Amino acid sequence: MHDPQRRRAVRVAFVAVAIVVAACSKPAPAPPAAPPAVPVLAMQAIKRDATVTEELVGQVSAFREVPLRSQTTGFVQKIVFEPGQNVREGELLFVIDPRPYQAALAQAQAAVADAQAALAHAKGDVSRYAPLLPDNAIPRATYDAAVATEKSAQAALDQRKAAAERARLDLRNTEVRSPVTGQIGQQQVEVGGLVTAGQTVLATVSTLDPVYVSFNVPEADYVRFMKNAGSPQAAAEQARANTFQLILPDGSVYAEPGTFDFVERAISSTGTLGIRAKFPNPKHLLRPGLNVRVRLVFDRVPNAILVPQRAVTELLGKQFVTVVGANDKTEQRPVTLGDRVGRMWIVKSGLSPGERIVVEGLTKAPPGTTVAPTMITEAQLDNPPAPAIGAPPGASTAASGAARKTAPPTAKAPTTPPAAK
């Protein structure tokens, strides 16, 4: 009994020692792998001269737009144009029935002839009485009456001549002609329609080369422009020297630049200042009423630092950019912004030229994050490449080494006992 118990105790001790040895021979656990770097798109802050522009909504109007009204009342007898055609100054467009005015002119001319006859008779009396007056052959009153009759006849003749001229003018006005060279629109009356002198609009003629574009500038921009100019004279010279660009409804830029033409005297109740520019329109592409955008230059900033708008975040009224610093770690940097230049912001302070800033992936890269930046240029902002998926240097090597250490040894094929052969 003593011997079996001893052997059992030895076996238990041997198993315990084997377990302890096996436990001690296991490799130490590998340290946790560093988190992979967050892929982001970044670009360097740009330094260059910047032109501050602004786009404002405007509307095209004709250089001259004349509604045609007849100066005589009557029925339309003829329409001698096609709607939409180009017309020349003085070209015949409408004919009002002239017959009533022809009759009125004939009557006025007859009245002129009657007055001329009366005047001739009165002059004859004065001529006969004048030699008799020194000899007292006629009373003085008779001579004075003859002179007064002559003057009255002369006044009557002048009056009737004026009436005849008025009748002649009315007859001429039955032909409605274009006052300007331009394009005529749709007629507002038809043949046989009655028109009232000075009231009925027959059609509208517009001159389309050049054209005006009117737009409104916010009062804050106006004040900034005047302060930058320094004086009213310098502001006026700068306004006349600047050219304006038109952005058409399809997004394209109009080929012809415009020039300053007119500014309103007062700020409107909406807090804007009305401005008008003049644009050449040789191909008649611009039409009255067309809605456009006017691009104008407000300021020029030398050596400006520029960052994309999408790289700027705002928090509690302050602006920040995410800077990629040493060891590719991110830092949130407060900045002071200036004007907007296209899709870029001017940075007044807080950033140096050439510093790397995160453009895409801001939400994945809070301060202190290690990132794998893919650098892009300003030209790639519209069509950026996909961020490269990266990891901290050496991470993949360390991970593979740890995997090799922890992998169990390959099991050997069991040998066949000699007794089984």
Secondary structure as UniProt FT lines:
FT   HELIX           2..25
FT   STRAND          38..44
FT   STRAND          46..69
FT   STRAND          74..79
FT   TURN            83..84
FT   STRAND          86..87
FT   TURN            89..90
FT   STRAND          92..96
FT   HELIX           99..129
FT   HELIX           130..132
FT   TURN            133..136
FT   HELIX           140..172
FT   TURN            173..174
FT   STRAND          175..177
FT   STRAND          182..184
FT   TURN            191..192
FT   STRAND          194..195
FT   TURN            197..199
FT   STRAND          201..218
FT   HELIX           219..229
FT   HELIX           232..241
FT   STRAND          243..247
FT   TURN            249..250
FT   STRAND          258..263
FT   TURN            269..270
FT   STRAND          272..279
FT   TURN            282..283
FT   TURN            288..289
FT   STRAND          291..308
FT   HELIX           309..311
FT   STRAND          312..315
FT   TURN            316..317
FT   STRAND          318..324
FT   HELIX           326..328
FT   STRAND          329..341
FT   TURN            342..343
FT   STRAND          344..349
FT   TURN            353..354
FT   STRAND          356..360
FT   HELIX           362..364
FT   TURN            367..368
FT   STRAND          370..375
FT   HELIX           378..380
FT   TURN            393..394
FT   HELIX           395..406
FT   HELIX           418..420
//
